[in-house]
Amino acid sequence: MEIEVSEEAKREILKLISTPGVEIEEIVKKVKLDYDIIMNFLSDEFLKHNLDYGRRICCRY
């Protein structure tokens, strides 16, 4: 069963994950969602938006 993440929680997760020094465990406590739910959301966003694009260009040369 897939648990839906609210838009507010999605914004908060993305804001926290983009903040330097914030660990996934801290996001779990602040957003009060299960670790697996947050990781599934982040992996979906990674695949949808190719968030690794800048790193691939940087490390290619």
N, C-alpha and C positions, 0 to 999 in steps of 0.2 A: 504494500500500500504506500503510495507516494504522498508525502505530507507537503502541502503547499506553504511556501514562505511568503509572508506579506511583503508588499512593496516597501513599506517602512523598514522592515527588517533587512531586506535586500540592500537598500541604500546604506543602512548602518554597517552591514557586513563589508560592503565595498569601501566605505569610508575608512573603517578600521583596518582592513587588510592593506590599504594603500598608505597607512601611517607607518613610518619606519619604527621598528622596535616592538611592534605589537605582535604577539604570538597568537596562534589559533586558539589556544586554551583560554586566553584572555577574552577573545571574541565570544567563545562559548559561554563564559560567565556573564558578559555584558548583554548579549542578545537573548540569553536563556533558551537556546536551542541545542539539540543534540549535536555532537561532534560530526557524526556521519551526515546529517542533514546539511550542515554548513559546508562540509567538504564536497558533497554532491552538487550543491549550488555553485560553489567556486569552480568545480571541474566543468560544469555546464557552461558557465560564463567564459571560461578559458577556451573551450572549444568553439563557442559561438562567435567570440570577438577576437580570437587569435591574440591573446594578451602577451604572448611570448615573441611577437614579431620584432620588437626593438632589440631584444637580446640576441636573436638570430642574426640580425644585420651587424650588430656590434661585434659578435664573436666570430663572424665569418672571416674577417681579415686579420 
